[in-house]
Amino acid sequence: MKCIIIEGPQGCGKTNLANYLRENMAASNLYRLTGNKDKTKTGKEKSKKMYEALLDYMEKIQDSEVNLIFDRTFFTDYVYSKLGYKEYDYEDVYQELLKKLGNLKYDIYYISLYLEDTNIYRERLKRVHHNYQAFSLDSSIRQQNAYQALLPKIRKLSNTKVVELAMDDFDKAYQIINNLLEIKKSEE
């Protein structure tokens, strides 16, 4: 079965892609993770426990024949700590979680979303949002660069295929995903 992890900056289209996959992939569960809002050093331990439990859960259900779709995971906590949005260094936790992810028996697709035309963020960031992290063009561009910097190490995981996907045009992105994941759209 497949495990699809969708990551990327605010406003890049994670929610749209996650919804699309859930609606078009048979036998799939969608998990929308917001991370831990505690930005203090105590938040690091809370985040660690949450993602260790998530990876344990994933391991326990690997033979369930259900595809897993994640709209964000521990990669977001790592990027946010790297960018100074959190008061703690997440490097040690990130390395442990990455190793555990690499040991799972899924075909993992790490889908790194970005926008080729970063001006599109301006329009997308106008939507209603929670005040977890301020939405801004500068913030999204910084996040986009930080997510891109993670890719070389993720590519080293033997069970993981890294996909960089521009989300400027949703229909074009969906066609790429359909081909990659062999999603057959039914005739309407």
MARBA-3410 file (N, C-alpha, C, O; in Angstrom, 1 decimal):
188
0.8,-1.2,0.0,0.0,0.0,0.0,0.9,1.2,0.0,2.1,1.2,0.3 ~ 0.2,2.3,-0.3,1.0,3.6,-0.4,0.8,4.5,0.8,-0.3,4.5,1.4 ~ 1.8,5.2,1.1,1.7,6.2,2.1,2.2,7.5,1.4,3.3,7.6,0.9 ~ 1.3,8.5,1.4,1.6,9.7,0.7,1.6,10.8,1.7,0.7,11.1,2.5 ~ 2.8,11.5,1.7,3.0,12.6,2.7,3.1,13.9,1.8,4.0,14.0,1.0
2.2,14.8,2.1,2.2,16.1,1.3,2.7,17.2,2.2,2.1,17.4,3.3 ~ 3.7,17.8,1.8,4.4,18.9,2.6,4.6,20.1,1.6,4.7,19.9,0.4 ~ 4.7,21.2,2.2,4.9,22.4,1.5,4.5,23.7,2.3,3.9,23.5,3.3 ~ 4.8,24.8,1.8,4.5,26.1,2.5,3.0,26.4,2.5,2.2,25.8,1.8 ~ 2.7,27.3,3.4,1.3,27.8,3.4,0.9,28.4,2.1,1.7,29.2,1.5
-0.2,28.0,1.6,-0.8,28.6,0.4,-0.4,27.9,-0.9,-0.7,28.3,-2.0 ~ 0.3,26.7,-0.8,0.8,26.1,-2.0,-0.2,25.1,-2.6,-0.1,24.7,-3.7 ~ -1.2,24.7,-1.8,-2.2,23.8,-2.3,-2.3,22.4,-1.7,-2.8,21.5,-2.3 ~ -1.7,22.3,-0.5,-1.7,21.0,0.2,-3.1,20.5,0.4,-3.4,19.3,0.1 ~ -4.0,21.3,0.9,-5.4,20.9,1.2,-6.1,20.4,-0.1,-6.8,19.4,-0.1
-5.9,21.2,-1.2,-6.5,20.8,-2.4,-6.0,19.5,-2.9,-6.8,18.6,-3.3 ~ -4.7,19.2,-2.9,-4.2,18.0,-3.3,-4.6,16.8,-2.4,-5.0,15.7,-2.9 ~ -4.6,17.0,-1.1,-5.0,16.0,-0.2,-6.5,15.6,-0.4,-6.8,14.4,-0.4 ~ -7.3,16.6,-0.6,-8.7,16.3,-0.9,-8.9,15.5,-2.2,-9.7,14.6,-2.3 ~ -8.2,16.0,-3.2,-8.2,15.3,-4.5,-7.8,13.8,-4.4,-8.5,13.0,-4.9
-6.7,13.6,-3.7,-6.3,12.2,-3.5,-7.3,11.4,-2.8,-7.6,10.2,-3.2 ~ -7.8,11.9,-1.7,-8.8,11.2,-0.9,-10.0,10.8,-1.7,-10.6,9.7,-1.6 ~ -10.4,11.7,-2.6,-11.6,11.5,-3.4,-11.4,10.6,-4.6,-12.3,10.0,-5.1 ~ -10.1,10.4,-5.0,-9.8,9.7,-6.2,-8.9,8.4,-6.0,-8.7,7.6,-7.0 ~ -8.5,8.2,-4.8,-7.7,6.9,-4.5,-8.6,6.0,-3.7,-9.1,6.3,-2.7
-8.8,4.8,-4.3,-9.6,3.8,-3.6,-8.8,3.4,-2.3,-7.6,3.4,-2.2 ~ -9.6,3.0,-1.3,-9.1,2.5,0.0,-8.1,3.4,0.6,-6.9,3.0,0.8 ~ -8.5,4.7,0.8,-7.5,5.6,1.3,-8.1,6.4,2.5,-9.3,6.7,2.6 ~ -7.2,6.6,3.5,-7.6,7.4,4.6,-6.8,8.7,4.6,-5.6,8.7,4.3 ~ -7.4,9.8,4.9,-6.8,11.1,4.9,-6.6,11.6,6.3,-7.6,11.6,7.1
-5.4,12.0,6.6,-5.1,12.5,8.0,-4.6,13.9,7.8,-3.6,14.2,7.1 ~ -5.2,14.9,8.4,-4.9,16.3,8.4,-4.2,16.6,9.7,-4.9,16.8,10.7 ~ -2.9,16.9,9.7,-2.2,17.1,10.9,-1.9,18.6,11.0,-1.4,19.2,10.1 ~ -2.1,19.2,12.2,-1.8,20.6,12.4,-0.5,20.8,13.1,0.0,21.9,13.2 ~ 0.0,19.7,13.7,1.2,19.9,14.6,0.8,20.4,15.9,-0.4,20.5,16.2
1.8,20.7,16.7,1.6,21.1,18.1,1.7,22.6,18.1,2.7,23.2,17.7 ~ 0.7,23.3,18.7,0.7,24.8,18.7,1.7,25.3,19.8,1.9,26.5,19.8 ~ 2.1,24.4,20.7,3.1,24.8,21.7,4.4,25.1,21.1,5.1,24.1,20.7 ~ 4.8,26.3,21.0,6.1,26.7,20.3,7.2,26.8,21.3,8.4,27.0,20.9 ~ 7.0,26.5,22.6,8.0,26.5,23.6,8.8,25.2,23.6,8.5,24.3,22.9
9.8,25.2,24.4,10.7,23.9,24.5,9.8,22.7,25.0,10.2,21.6,24.6 ~ 8.8,22.9,25.8,8.0,21.8,26.2,7.2,21.2,25.0,6.8,20.1,24.9 ~ 7.0,22.1,24.0,6.3,21.6,22.7,7.1,20.6,22.0,6.5,19.8,21.3 ~ 8.4,20.7,22.1,9.3,19.7,21.4,8.9,18.3,21.9,8.8,17.4,21.1 ~ 8.8,18.1,23.2,8.5,16.7,23.7,7.1,16.3,23.3,6.9,15.1,23.0
6.2,17.2,23.3,4.8,16.9,22.9,4.8,16.5,21.5,4.1,15.5,21.1 ~ 5.5,17.2,20.6,5.6,16.9,19.2,6.2,15.5,19.0,5.7,14.7,18.2 ~ 7.3,15.3,19.7,8.0,14.0,19.6,7.1,12.8,19.9,7.0,11.9,19.2 ~ 6.4,12.9,21.0,5.5,11.9,21.4,4.4,11.7,20.4,4.0,10.5,20.1 ~ 3.8,12.7,19.9,2.7,12.6,18.9,3.2,11.9,17.6,2.5,11.0,17.2
4.4,12.3,17.1,4.8,11.7,15.9,5.4,10.3,16.1,5.3,9.5,15.1 ~ 6.0,10.0,17.2,6.4,8.6,17.5,5.1,7.7,17.5,5.1,6.6,17.0 ~ 4.1,8.2,18.2,2.8,7.4,18.2,2.2,7.3,16.8,1.7,6.2,16.5 ~ 2.3,8.3,16.0,1.8,8.2,14.6,2.6,7.1,13.9,2.0,6.3,13.2 ~ 3.9,7.2,13.9,4.7,6.2,13.2,4.4,4.8,13.8,4.4,3.8,13.0
4.2,4.6,15.1,3.9,3.3,15.6,2.5,2.8,15.1,2.4,1.7,14.7 ~ 1.6,3.7,15.0,0.3,3.4,14.4,0.4,3.0,13.0,-0.2,2.0,12.6 ~ 1.2,3.7,12.2,1.4,3.4,10.8,2.0,2.0,10.7,1.6,1.2,9.8 ~ 3.0,1.7,11.6,3.6,0.4,11.5,2.6,-0.7,11.8,2.6,-1.8,11.2 ~ 1.7,-0.5,12.8,0.7,-1.5,13.2,-0.3,-1.8,12.1,-0.9,-2.9,12.0
-0.6,-0.8,11.3,-1.6,-1.0,10.2,-1.1,-1.2,8.8,-1.8,-1.1,7.9 ~ 0.2,-1.5,8.7,0.9,-1.6,7.4,0.3,-2.7,6.5,0.3,-2.6,5.3 ~ -0.3,-3.7,7.1,-0.9,-4.8,6.3,-2.4,-4.6,6.2,-3.1,-5.6,5.8 ~ -3.0,-3.5,6.4,-4.4,-3.3,6.4,-5.0,-3.0,5.0,-6.2,-3.0,4.8 ~ -4.1,-2.9,4.0,-4.5,-2.6,2.6,-5.2,-1.3,2.5,-6.2,-1.2,1.7
-4.8,-0.3,3.2,-5.4,1.0,3.1,-4.3,2.0,2.8,-3.2,2.0,3.5 ~ -4.5,2.8,1.8,-3.5,3.8,1.5,-3.7,5.0,2.5,-4.8,5.3,2.9 ~ -2.5,5.5,2.9,-2.5,6.6,3.9,-2.1,7.9,3.2,-1.2,7.9,2.4 ~ -2.9,9.0,3.4,-2.6,10.3,2.9,-2.4,11.2,4.0,-3.4,11.4,4.9 ~ -1.3,11.9,4.1,-1.0,12.8,5.2,-0.9,14.2,4.7,0.0,14.5,3.8
-1.7,15.1,5.2,-1.6,16.6,4.9,-0.7,17.1,6.0,-1.3,17.5,7.1 ~ 0.6,17.2,5.9,1.6,17.6,6.8,1.9,16.4,7.8,1.1,15.6,8.1 ~ 3.2,16.4,8.2,3.6,15.5,9.3,4.7,16.2,10.0,4.8,17.4,10.1 ~ 5.7,15.4,10.6,6.8,16.0,11.4,7.7,16.9,10.6,8.5,17.6,11.2 ~ 7.7,16.8,9.3,8.5,17.6,8.4,8.2,19.1,8.7,9.1,20.0,8.7
6.9,19.4,8.9,6.5,20.8,9.2,7.1,21.3,10.5,7.6,22.4,10.5 ~ 7.1,20.4,11.5,7.7,20.9,12.8,9.1,21.2,12.6,9.7,22.1,13.2 ~ 9.8,20.4,11.8,11.2,20.6,11.6,11.5,21.9,10.8,12.3,22.7,11.2 ~ 10.7,22.1,9.8,10.9,23.3,9.0,10.6,24.5,9.9,11.3,25.5,9.8 ~ 9.5,24.5,10.6,9.1,25.6,11.5,10.2,25.9,12.5,10.4,27.1,12.9
10.8,24.8,13.1,11.8,25.1,14.0,13.1,25.7,13.4,13.7,26.6,13.9 ~ 13.4,25.2,12.2,14.5,25.7,11.4,14.4,27.2,11.1,15.4,28.0,11.1 ~ 13.1,27.6,10.8,12.9,29.0,10.5,12.7,29.9,11.7,12.4,31.1,11.5 ~ 12.8,29.3,12.9,12.7,30.1,14.1,11.2,30.4,14.6,11.0,31.2,15.4 ~ 10.3,29.7,14.0,8.9,29.8,14.4,8.7,29.1,15.8,7.6,29.3,16.4
9.6,28.2,16.1,9.5,27.5,17.4,10.8,27.8,18.2,11.8,28.2,17.7 ~ 10.7,27.7,19.5,11.8,28.1,20.4,12.8,26.9,20.6,13.8,27.1,21.3 ~ 12.6,25.8,19.9,13.5,24.7,20.1,14.1,24.2,18.8,13.6,24.5,17.7 ~ 15.2,23.5,19.0,15.9,22.8,17.9,15.3,21.4,17.8,15.3,20.7,18.8 ~ 14.9,21.1,16.6,14.1,19.8,16.4,15.0,18.8,15.7,14.5,17.7,15.3
16.3,19.1,15.5,17.1,18.2,14.7,17.2,16.8,15.2,17.0,15.9,14.4 ~ 17.4,16.6,16.4,17.6,15.2,17.0,16.3,14.4,16.8,16.3,13.3,16.4 ~ 15.1,15.1,17.1,13.8,14.4,16.9,13.6,14.1,15.5,13.1,13.0,15.1 ~ 13.9,15.0,14.6,13.6,14.9,13.2,14.4,13.7,12.7,13.9,12.8,11.9 ~ 15.7,13.5,13.0,16.5,12.4,12.6,16.0,11.1,13.0,16.0,10.1,12.3
15.5,11.0,14.3,14.9,9.8,14.8,13.6,9.4,14.0,13.5,8.3,13.6 ~ 12.8,10.4,13.8,11.5,10.2,13.1,11.8,9.8,11.6,11.1,8.9,11.1 ~ 12.7,10.4,11.0,13.1,10.1,9.6,13.6,8.7,9.5,13.2,7.9,8.6 ~ 14.3,8.2,10.5,14.8,6.8,10.5,13.7,5.9,10.6,13.6,4.8,9.9 ~ 12.7,6.1,11.5,11.6,5.3,11.7,10.7,5.2,10.5,10.2,4.1,10.1
10.5,6.4,9.8,9.8,6.4,8.6,10.4,5.5,7.5,9.7,4.8,6.8 ~ 11.7,5.6,7.5,12.5,4.8,6.5,12.4,3.3,6.7,12.7,2.5,5.8 ~ 12.0,2.9,7.9,11.9,1.5,8.2,10.5,0.9,8.0,10.3,-0.3,8.1 ~ 9.5,1.7,7.6,8.2,1.3,7.4,8.1,0.5,6.1,8.9,0.7,5.2 ~ 7.1,-0.4,6.0,6.9,-1.2,4.8,5.8,-0.7,3.9,5.0,-1.4,3.5
5.9,0.6,3.6,5.0,1.2,2.7,5.8,1.7,1.5,7.0,1.8,1.5 ~ 5.1,1.9,0.4,5.7,2.6,-0.7,5.3,4.1,-0.4,4.2,4.5,-0.6 ~ 6.3,4.8,0.0,6.1,6.2,0.5,6.4,7.1,-0.6,7.4,7.1,-1.3 ~ 5.5,8.1,-0.8,5.6,9.2,-1.7,5.6,10.4,-0.9,4.6,10.8,-0.3 ~ 6.8,11.1,-0.9,6.9,12.4,-0.2,6.7,13.4,-1.3,7.6,13.6,-2.2
5.6,14.1,-1.2,5.2,15.1,-2.3,5.5,16.5,-1.7,4.8,16.9,-0.8 ~ 6.5,17.1,-2.3,7.0,18.4,-1.9,6.3,19.4,-2.9,6.7,19.5,-4.0 ~ 5.4,20.2,-2.3,4.7,21.2,-3.2,5.4,22.5,-3.1,6.0,22.9,-2.2 ~ 5.3,23.2,-4.3,5.8,24.6,-4.4,5.1,25.3,-5.5,4.3,24.7,-6.2 ~ 5.4,26.6,-5.6,4.8,27.4,-6.7,6.0,27.9,-7.5,6.9,28.5,-6.9
5.9,27.8,-8.8,6.9,28.3,-9.7,6.8,29.9,-9.7,7.8,30.6,-9.6 ~ 5.5,30.3,-9.7,5.3,31.8,-9.7,4.9,32.1,-8.2,3.7,31.9,-7.8 ~ 5.8,32.6,-7.4,5.5,32.8,-6.0,4.5,33.9,-5.8,4.0,34.0,-4.6 ~ 4.2,34.7,-6.8,3.2,35.7,-6.6,1.8,35.2,-6.4,0.9,35.8,-5.9 ~ 1.6,33.9,-6.8,0.3,33.2,-6.6,0.0,33.1,-5.1,-1.1,33.1,-4.7
1.1,33.0,-4.3,0.8,33.0,-2.8,0.0,34.1,-2.3,-0.8,34.0,-1.4 ~ 0.2,35.3,-2.9,-0.6,36.5,-2.4,-2.1,36.2,-2.4,-2.7,36.5,-1.4 ~ -2.6,35.7,-3.5,-4.0,35.4,-3.6,-4.4,34.3,-2.7,-5.5,34.3,-2.0 ~ -3.7,33.2,-2.7,-4.0,32.0,-1.9,-4.0,32.3,-0.4,-4.7,31.7,0.3 ~ -3.2,33.2,0.0,-3.0,33.5,1.4,-4.1,34.4,2.0,-4.2,34.7,3.2
-5.0,34.8,1.1,-6.1,35.7,1.6,-7.3,34.8,2.2,-8.1,35.4,2.9 ~ -7.2,33.5,2.1,-8.3,32.7,2.7,-8.3,32.7,4.2,-7.3,33.2,4.8 ~ -9.4,32.3,4.7,-9.5,32.2,6.2,-8.5,31.2,6.7,-8.3,30.1,6.2 ~ -7.8,31.5,7.8,-6.9,30.6,8.4,-6.8,30.8,9.9,-7.4,31.8,10.5 ~ -6.1,29.9,10.5,-6.0,29.9,12.0,-4.7,30.7,12.3,-3.8,30.8,11.4
-4.6,31.3,13.4,-3.4,32.1,13.8,-2.3,31.3,14.3,-1.6,31.8,15.2 ~ -2.0,30.1,13.8,-0.9,29.3,14.3,0.4,30.0,13.8,1.3,30.2,14.7 ~ 0.5,30.3,12.6,1.7,31.0,12.0,1.2,32.0,11.1,0.4,31.7,10.2 ~ 1.7,33.2,11.2,1.3,34.3,10.3,1.5,33.9,8.8,2.5,33.4,8.4 ~ 0.4,34.2,8.0,0.5,34.0,6.6,1.1,35.2,5.9,0.5,36.3,6.1
2.1,35.0,5.1,2.6,36.2,4.4,3.4,35.6,3.2,3.8,34.5,3.2 ~ 3.5,36.4,2.2,4.3,36.0,1.0,5.7,35.6,1.4,6.2,34.6,1.0 ~ 6.4,36.5,2.2,7.7,36.2,2.6,7.9,34.9,3.4,8.8,34.1,3.2 ~ 6.9,34.7,4.3,6.9,33.5,5.1,6.8,32.2,4.2,7.5,31.3,4.4 ~ 5.9,32.3,3.2,5.7,31.1,2.3,6.9,30.9,1.5,7.3,29.7,1.2
7.5,31.9,1.0,8.7,31.7,0.2,9.9,31.1,1.0,10.6,30.2,0.6 ~ 10.0,31.6,2.3,11.0,31.1,3.2,10.7,29.6,3.4,11.7,28.8,3.5 ~ 9.5,29.3,3.7,9.1,27.9,3.9,9.4,27.0,2.7,9.9,25.9,2.8 ~ 9.0,27.5,1.5,9.3,26.8,0.3,10.8,26.4,0.1,11.1,25.3,-0.2 ~ 11.6,27.4,0.4,13.1,27.1,0.3,13.5,26.1,1.4,14.4,25.3,1.1
12.9,26.2,2.6,13.3,25.2,3.6,12.8,23.8,3.3,13.6,22.9,3.6 ~ 11.6,23.7,2.8,11.2,22.3,2.4,12.1,21.8,1.3,12.4,20.6,1.3 ~ 12.4,22.6,0.3,13.3,22.1,-0.8,14.7,21.6,-0.2,15.2,20.7,-0.8 ~ 15.2,22.3,0.8,16.4,21.9,1.4,16.4,20.5,2.1,17.5,19.9,2.2 ~ 15.2,20.0,2.4,15.1,18.7,3.0,15.2,17.5,2.0,15.5,16.4,2.4
15.0,17.8,0.8,14.8,16.7,-0.2,16.0,15.8,-0.4,15.8,14.6,-0.5 ~ 17.3,16.3,-0.4,18.4,15.3,-0.6,18.4,14.2,0.5,18.7,13.1,0.1 ~ 18.2,14.5,1.7,18.2,13.5,2.7,17.0,12.6,2.6,17.2,11.4,2.9 ~ 15.9,13.1,2.3,14.7,12.2,2.2,14.8,11.3,1.0,14.4,10.1,1.1 ~ 15.5,11.7,0.0,15.7,10.9,-1.2,16.6,9.6,-0.9,16.5,8.6,-1.6
17.3,9.7,0.2,18.2,8.6,0.6,17.4,7.4,1.3,17.9,6.3,1.5 ~ 16.1,7.7,1.6,15.3,6.6,2.2,14.9,5.6,1.1,14.4,6.0,0.1 ~ 15.2,4.3,1.4,15.0,3.3,0.3,13.5,3.1,0.0,13.2,2.6,-1.1 ~ 12.6,3.4,0.9,11.2,3.1,0.7,10.4,4.4,0.2,9.2,4.4,0.2 ~ 11.2,5.4,-0.1,10.5,6.7,-0.4,10.9,7.3,-1.7,12.1,7.3,-2.1
9.9,7.7,-2.4,10.1,8.4,-3.7,9.7,9.9,-3.5,8.6,10.2,-3.0 ~ 10.6,10.7,-3.8,10.4,12.2,-3.6,9.8,12.7,-4.9,10.4,12.5,-6.0 ~ 8.8,13.5,-4.8,8.1,14.1,-5.9,8.0,15.6,-5.7,7.4,16.0,-4.7 ~ 8.6,16.4,-6.5,8.5,17.8,-6.4,7.4,18.2,-7.4,7.5,17.9,-8.6 ~ 6.4,18.9,-6.9,5.2,19.1,-7.7,4.8,20.6,-7.6,4.5,21.1,-6.5
4.9,21.3,-8.8,4.4,22.7,-8.8,2.9,22.7,-8.8,2.3,21.9,-9.5 ~ 2.4,23.5,-8.0,0.9,23.6,-7.8,0.3,24.9,-8.4,-0.7,25.4,-7.9 ~ 1.0,25.5,-9.3,0.5,26.8,-9.9,-0.8,26.5,-10.6,-1.7,27.3,-10.6 ~ -0.9,25.4,-11.3,-2.1,25.0,-12.1,-2.5,23.6,-11.5,-1.9,22.6,-11.7 ~ -3.7,23.6,-10.8,-4.1,22.4,-10.1,-4.4,21.3,-11.1,-4.0,20.1,-10.8
-5.1,21.6,-12.2,-5.4,20.5,-13.2,-4.1,19.8,-13.7,-4.1,18.6,-13.8 ~ -3.1,20.6,-14.0,-1.9,20.1,-14.5,-1.2,19.2,-13.4,-0.7,18.1,-13.7 ~ -1.2,19.7,-12.2,-0.6,18.9,-11.1,-1.4,17.6,-10.8,-0.8,16.6,-10.6 ~ -2.7,17.7,-10.9,-3.5,16.5,-10.7,-3.2,15.4,-11.8,-3.2,14.2,-11.5 ~ -3.0,15.9,-13.0,-2.6,14.9,-14.1,-1.3,14.2,-13.8,-1.2,13.0,-14.1
-0.3,15.0,-13.3,1.0,14.4,-13.0,0.8,13.4,-11.9,1.4,12.3,-11.9 ~ 0.0,13.7,-10.9,-0.3,12.8,-9.8,-1.0,11.5,-10.3,-0.7,10.4,-9.8 ~ -2.0,11.7,-11.1,-2.7,10.6,-11.7,-1.8,9.6,-12.4,-1.9,8.4,-12.2 ~ -0.8,10.1,-13.1,0.1,9.3,-13.8,1.1,8.6,-12.8,1.3,7.4,-12.9 ~ 1.6,9.4,-11.9,2.5,8.9,-10.9,1.9,7.7,-10.0,2.5,6.7,-9.8
0.7,8.0,-9.5,0.1,7.0,-8.6,-0.9,6.1,-9.3,-1.5,5.3,-8.7 ~ -0.9,6.2,-10.6,-1.8,5.3,-11.4,-3.3,5.4,-11.0,-3.9,4.4,-10.8 ~ -3.7,6.6,-10.9,-5.1,6.9,-10.5,-5.9,7.0,-11.8,-5.6,7.7,-12.7 ~ -6.9,6.1,-11.9,-7.7,6.1,-13.1,-9.0,6.9,-12.8,-9.8,6.5,-11.9 ~ -9.2,8.0,-13.5,-10.4,8.8,-13.3,-11.5,8.1,-14.0,-11.4,7.7,-15.2
-12.7,7.9,-13.3,-13.8,7.3,-13.9,-14.5,8.2,-14.9,-14.4,9.5,-14.7 ~ -15.1,7.7,-15.9,-15.8,8.5,-16.9,-17.1,9.0,-16.2,-17.8,8.3,-15.5 ~ -17.3,10.3,-16.4,-18.4,10.9,-15.7,-19.6,11.1,-16.6,-20.6,11.6,-16.3
END
